[in-house]
Amino acid sequence: MTAEARPGPRFACQPEAPYDRLATLPRGTWLPGIVTSVGTVGARLDAVRRWLDALGRGELPSPDADFGDAAACQALRAIVGELGLPALCRLTPALCEQVVRTVLWHLDRIVDHQPRQCRAQAIDTVAAEFREAWRVETAGLEDELRLLAGLGDFDDLRWDSLRGHLGSRPWAEARRAADRLARLPALAALIRRLGRAERAPSALPAPAHTPEAGSRARVPVRAVQTRLPDAPGAIVGVRGSAHIERMLASEAAMLRHEVLKKLWRARHAEGRLLSWQTEAVLVDWRCDPSAPGQAAVAPELPQPLERGPIVLCLDTSGSMRGAPEHVAKAVVIAALRAAHEAGRGCRLVAFGGPGEIVERDLQRGAAGLQALLDLMGQAFDGGTDIQTPVERAIAGVRDARWRSADLLLVSDGEFGCVPQTLEQLDAARAELGLRVQGILVGDRETLGMLEVCDHIHWVRDWRRFAGGEAGADLPAFSPVHSKSLTALYFPNALSARAARHQANGGEIR
């Protein structure tokens, strides 16, 4: 939302000019717009509106929007363009108000340097102070704001609150997670395709169905026609009859003639009135044992769908500490980015041991940012209870808002799922078309992952993300050649539900 779309609060009564202009301005610009010592109140308030509009579009304000002091404003305006502040304001509307407030504050400082300095020297001093203040403020800010803009709209945050978030430790962890995500393009592409809200030429595979459940054999049939004369149906000719409702118009016209009506009565009595002849044809499809047999009909393939809401189940147990934790946080960043780009919903269900579950909607505003930072600052610890989060996710998907969502499970697979929960998943797949996609941050598929997920995408080189700081990651190394070690060496240990996707690969590097 741009600055012009966020007016200040309504007045109880309409103020007199020029203070009526305050109604369209953000509340934070009222005081500096009124009390600054340069120009007139009307000129300052008009210029404030024009500066906010231009900065919100990422443009440098017009030179004639000078707050009533052309010489001083021109010097500050040049510094705004020099430091690239319009581009930063376009990324973050909260910055627009801060720029305008600081411009007005430094314009008001000119009189403080007089009469020790002449007016030209005072303007130069104020311009130097303005440049230094924003040079420090914007150091490294562009990359921060680009990441922030990709995570949502934060128009309801003031600049001081936003700046506090950007300097926090959880935000530093979010920035490192975004850096790791840049090295996992396949994972980001997978998350962008999650959901079942749009048609797609090639989307994520649907849950596997057994041929017995979807196929049926064709039974040879033949058409048998039965003709019913005089029954309501198609007109096949003209004939003589006594049916008044079917007689031709020429016959009905005789009833209006004094002589011909006697002829009409005679024809009617003899059944010789010219009438329409109708015939009904019934088609009955019957089995034909003598016809050659036909092949069975293949089950109808589900329509490929993608790009819908995302329900993200994130394993935050102690076994995820270290490199798996870093990959999991990168997945959260990718999910929030994908949701913001297309206006899709994103719900986070973080789970650990029994009773340790946090369910939050990653919204586009301040609440979603706070939920993200809470997760980024969280230490992964405790046990693993998969039943409760999966059941909560299934209950959420039955809600109309999340009906077209995919369930994404991020874990190292060190868990098991009870049969009752698996039956609930199967029911949601059958009724809603739910797909459960798994991201394996570990060395092998476990029975828990195989039974819960429809498809498992392996982050094979997860160890290279063990470094705590960006750039300090370990070299890529994977001691195993396949994630399907259980299927290779212990095939009889797989249940029927776990063995259904051994043909489905999926490796993310």
N, C-alpha and C positions, 0 to 999 in steps of 0.2 A: 504494500500500500504506500503510495507516495504521500509527500507531506501535505499536498493540497487536499487530500481526501480525509485529513484528520483535523477538523476544525476544533476550536476551543469549546467550552461549555456554553449552553444557551444563557442569554441574559433574561432576567425576570421582566424587564421592559427594554424597549429599543433605546440605546444610548444615542446622544447627540453626536453629530459629525465633529471631528474626524474619528471619534472613538467607536463608531459603529463598525469600523474596519476590523476591530478586534474579534468579531464574531467568526471570521473565517481563518483566524490565525491560531496556531497551537498555543496552549496556555503558557508554555515555557518562554515564549517570545514576547509576552505582553509587557512585562516590567522593563526589559531593556529597550523595547520599541517606544515606550512612553517617556522614560527618564533620560535617555541619551541626550547629550548637550548639543549635538550638531543638528542643523536643519530644523524643520517643523515636525510636529507630531504626525500630521497627515502625510507628509513626504516620507517620513521614516516608515510608517505602517504600510504604505503602498510599496515601498522598496523591499520591506520584509517579505511581503507576499510574492513579489517577483523573484527574489533570491531563492525562496523555498521552492517555487515552481521550477526554476531553471536547474537548481542543484538536484532536485528529485528526478529530472530527466537526464542527469549526468552532463549538463552543459554549464558553461560559464555565464553568469548573469550579464545582462546587457549593461553597457557603460553608463546609460542614463539612469539606471537604478542605483543612485549614489547617496541615498539617505540624506540628501540636502548638503553634502560636502563633497563635491566632485573631485577635488585634488587629493584629499586623504583617501577616499574610497577607491580611487583609481590605483593607488599604490597597494592597498590591501587586496584588491581584485586581481592584480597581476600576480601576487604571491599565491593566491588561491589556485590560479591556473598553473603556476610554476610547480606547486607541490602535488598537482593532480587530485585535488580534493573533490572536484565534481564527479569523477569516476568512482571514488570511494563512497560518495553520497548516494549514487545510484544503486550501489550494492547494499547500502544500509541507510534507510530513510531517517533513522534516529540521529545520524550524523549531520543531517541538514540543519536541524535546529541548533546543534552545537556550533557549527560553523557560523551561522547567522548571529548567535549570541556573542561569540568571541569577536566577530567583526564589529558589532556595536560596542562591546566593552572597550576595545582598543581605540575606536573612534572617540569614545568618551574620555580616554586617557590623554588625548592631545592637549587639553587645557591644563593638565597637571604639569606638563613640561614647560609651560610658559609662566612668567616671562623669562625664565632662565635661558631658554632657547627661542630662537625665532620660529615662526610657524613652519617653515620648510624643514628646519632641523627637528622640530617636534614630530612632524609626520614621518621623517626618516627613522627616528628612534622608535616610534610606535610600530612602524612596518618591520623593523628588525626584531622587535620583541614578538610580533605576531608570527614571523617566519620561524624563529627559534622554537616557540611554543608548539607550533604544529609540526615542525620537523621531528621533535622528540615524540610527539603524540602519534605520528603516522609511521614511525620506524617499524618496518615489518608488518604493518597493519593490513596491507593489501591482500597478502596470502591468507591472513586470518579471516578477513571479511569475505573472501571468495569461498572459503570453506563454510563460513556461517550462512552465506546466501544459498548455498546448496542444501542446507539442512532445514530451511523453513523461512517464514516471514515473521520478523520480530519487531513489528511496528509499535507494539504496545510497550516496548522496553525503552526506558530513558537511556541516554548515552552513558551516564555514569554507571548505571546497573550493567549495561552491556559491556562496558570496559572492564568492570569488575569480573564478569564471567570470563572474558578473554584472558585475564591474567591469572586465572585460578589453576590449580594443579589438575583437576579433572579435565579442563579444556586442553591443557598440554598433552594429556593422555589421548584425548580425542584427535588432536592434530597428529600424533604419532600413529594412531590407528588409521587415519586417512592416508598417511604416507605408506603404511603397509598395504593398504587396499590398492594403491597404484601398482603394486607388484603382483596383484591377483586379479587381472582383468577378466579371466573366465568366471571367477566367483561373482564379480560385480555384474557381469552379463546374465548369469543365472538368476540373480536376485531381481534384476529388472524385468525378467519374463514371468516372475511368479504371479499367481492369481488366475482367475478365470472370468474376467470381465470383458475381454475383447477377442474378436476372431484373429487368428494368426495362421499364416501358411505352415509354419513349423514351430510348435510350442513344446512345452515340456510333455513327456509321455504321460498318458493317463494310467491309472492303476490297471494292472493286468487282470483279464477275465479268462476264465476257463472256457474252452470251446464247447463243452457240454452245456454250459449255462446259456450261451448266446446263439448257438447254431440250431437249425431245424431242417429236416428233410422236406423237399418239395413233393407233394402228392399229385400225380397226373390227374387232370380233370378235363371234362368236355362240356360244351354248352348245349343244352337241350331247350329248344324253343317250343312254346305252346301258344297257339293262336286262338283267340276268343272272339268270334264274329259278334257284331252288334254291341260289344262291350265298349265303354268309353276309351278312346285311343286315337290313332291316326285315321284321317279321312282317306278312304281308298276308292271311292266312286259315288255314283248316284243310283238309287234303286227306288222301287215303289214300296211303300209301307204305310202303316196306320199310325206311326209315331209322330205326334204333332210337334214334339220338341225338336225333331230333326228335319222337318219339312223345309223346302227352299223358300226363299222370299217371294218368288213368283206365285207359289201356291197360297201363301198367306195373303197376298194382294187380292185374291178372288173373294175373300170374306167381306170386302168393302163394296162389292158390286151386287146389286139387287138380284141379277139373274145368275151370275157366276157362283154366287155363294151356294146355290142349289147344286151346281156341278161339284163344288168342293165337298159337300156333304156326301154326295154319291161316291166320290173317289175315296173319301175317308172310310166309308162303310165297306168298300171293296178292298181296302188296303193298297190303293194305287196312287197315293200322294207321292210326288217326287221328293225324296228325302236323302240326306247324306248317309252314306254307308261307312261305318267306322269299324275298326278292328283293333283289339289289344293284343300285344305280343309279350309274353312272359318268358324271360331267360332264366333257366335254372342250371347252375353249375354242379355237375355230378361227377363222382369218381369214375375214372375210366381204367379198369384193370388191364385192358388190352394195349394201352399206350406204353411206349418205352419209358423206363425210369429216368429220373433227372437228378442231377447232383444237388447236394445240400446247399442251402443258402448260407453264405458266410455271415457272421454277426456284423451288424452295422458298427463301423468304427466311430468312436466318439469324435465330435468336432474339436479340432485343436483350438484351445483358448489360452490367453495369457494376459498379463498386465492387469491384475486386480489387487484387492487388499491383501495384506500380508499379516499373518499371525506368527510371530517369531518366538519360539520356545528356546531359551538360552540356558544351557547347563552352566551353573556357577558353582559347582561342587569343588572340593579340594583337589580332585584329580585333574581339573582344568587349569590349575595354577601354572603360570609361566607362559610358554609359547602358545598352548591352546587358548589361554585367556586372551592373548593379544590378537589372535586370529578371530576369536569370537567378538571382540569389540570392533574389529574391522568390519565384520558382518553387520553389526548394528549400524555403523556409519553408512554402509552401502544400502541397507534397507530404508533408512530414513531419507537418504538422497533420492532413491527410486520413488518413494512415496511422495516426496515434495515435487519432483519433476512432473509427475502425471496427476497430482491431486488424489492419490490413493491413500487409503487408511493403513496404518501400521500399528499393531498392538504387540507389546513386549510382555512375555511371560518368562521371567527369570526364576529358576528353581534350583534348590539345593537339597538339603535333607528334609525329613518330614516336618511340615509346618513352615518351611523356609521357601516362601513363594512371594514374588512381587509382580503384580500385573498392572501395567501402565500403558496408556495410549500415547504413542509418540506423535503428538500433535505438531502443527506448524508454528505455533507461537511460543510464548515464554514458558508455558507448562511443559511442552514437549522438550524444550531446551533443558529445563531443569531435570526432567526425567532422564535425559541422555547424560547429563553431567553426573547425576547420582550414580548411574551405572558405571561410568568411566572411572569414578573415584572409588568404586567398590572393590574390595579384595575378595577373590574367589576362595571359598573355604567351605567345609562341612561335607555332609554325605550327599546321596543322590536318591531322590524320590521322584520317579517319572510319572506315576499314576495321576497324582493330583494335577500337575500342569497340563497333561494331555486331556484329562477330563474337563478341565476349565476351558481349554482351547476348543474342544468339541462343542461345549455349551455356547461359547461365543460365536462359533461359525453358524450355529442355528439361528442366530439373530439376523434380521434382514440386512443390516448394514454390512455384515461380514460373510454373507452367504456365498459369495463368489471368491472367498479368500483361499489361499494355499497355506498349509501349515509347514513352516520351516523349522526343523530341529537341528540345533548346532550342539554337538557333543563329541566326546571322545569314545562314546559307546559303552562306558562302564556302568551299565544299568540293566535291569530286567523289568519286564512288564507283565502284569497278571492277566489271565485270560479274559476277565470281565472287561478290562480296559481295551484289550484288543478287539473284543466283540463290539464295543461302542465305536471304535474306529471303523470297523467293517460296515457297520450300519450307516455311519456318516458318509462313507465312500459310496454306498449303494443309493442312499437317498439324495445326497447333495452333490455327488461327484467330487468329494473332497480328495485332494492330493496331498500326500505327506512327503516332502522332500527333506532329505537328510544331508547335512554337511559333516563329514567325518574328519575330526582333527585328531588323528591317531594313526596307528600302524595297521590295524586290521578291523574288519567288520565283526561285530559281536552279534550274538543271537538277539540281543535287545534291539539293536539298530535294524537288523534284517527283518524282524517281525513287525516293527512299528512303521518303518519307512517304505514307501513305494519305490523310491530310487535314492541311491546314496552317492554323493559326490565327494570324492576323496581329495583332501588337501594333503598331498603326499609329502611335500617338503615343509611341513609345519615347523620343524626344528629350526629353520633359519630365522624364525621370528622370535627366538628366545631372548634376544637382546632387549634390555629395558629401555634404551634410548634409541632414537632413530639414527641409523647409520652404524649402530653397534651390533647388528644382528650377526649370528654365526653363519658360516658358509653352508650352502644347501647340502643336505645329506639325508638319505633315506636308507635304512638298513634292510628294508624288505622290498621285494620286487612286485608284490601284488597285495592288495587289501583283502583279498578273499582267501586268507590262509586257513580259516576254518573249513571252508568248502573244499580246499585242495587236500588237506591232510586228515580232516575228520568229516567226510561228507555225510556219514550216517548220523552225525549229531544234529543236523539241520532238521527242523520241523518242516511240515508242508508249507506253512506260511513263510518261513524264512527262506526256503529253497526257491520261491517263485521268481525272484529277481536275480538269479545268478547270471542270466544273459544280459542284464542291463549294466553297462559300464558307467564310467563317469569319473574322470580324474581331473582335478583342478591343480594347475601348477602356478 
